């Protein structure tokens, strides 16, 4: 299910930008989510899943779509990509960036377990404290041409702006808890940076791209899923997430 329910008559929807519709209602945020006994969505939001795609892979199409939309916002081929935040979507972005031809993927993450997962997916991993030193170790003064900001932390955003190459792209998916103060003149205007906001998934371009990725890289999805629990153990699933002990959890009915 595409979890964004939009107004079919809005200007954005009618011009092929439904993911930016100002009247969007999100399942589980603005309307009952999938913890309800029944969920009502427009038929056009349903995405049929082929039998060759396992159910536990189909269950994470939504976050995979966020990752795909993020990675497709700017060309990544041949570029050094810095990903700040290695939660479930950040880890998916590691795999997608490499699949899209990124020269090198660097991940900055505070959680050691998530750094280990990012390393398994082929990223150079580091902590925010050691990020500058890690980039210096790449040699030749190379800086990342693209930053994918997925943490939602203001400090990570500021660090990404400081470290991205002049003229580079900063793609923002992480949601800050509040307003963020940025050095617009020094870091953005004078250095010619481009900031891109990413909202949800492109309806429905991203879904076709995700379906292709799932078929081509099923092993990657297995690494991104840390637990598969019976649905009756939903409270344990939330506890694992809150404790930072899990990545993406699948509930099985």
Secondary structure, DSSP 8 states (H G I E B T S, - for coil): ---EE--TTSHHHHTT-GGG-TT-EEBTTTB--TTSS-----GGG-----TTS-HHHHTTHHHHHHHHHHHTSS--TT-EEEEE--SHHHHHHHHHHHHTT-SEEEEE-S-HHHHHHHHHTT-EEE-GGGHHHHHHTTSTT---SEEEE-S--HHHHHHHHHHS-TT-EEEE-S--SS-----IIIIIITTT-EEEE--S--TTHHHHHHHHHHHH-HHHHHHHEEEEEEGGGHHHHHHHHHTT--SEEEEE-
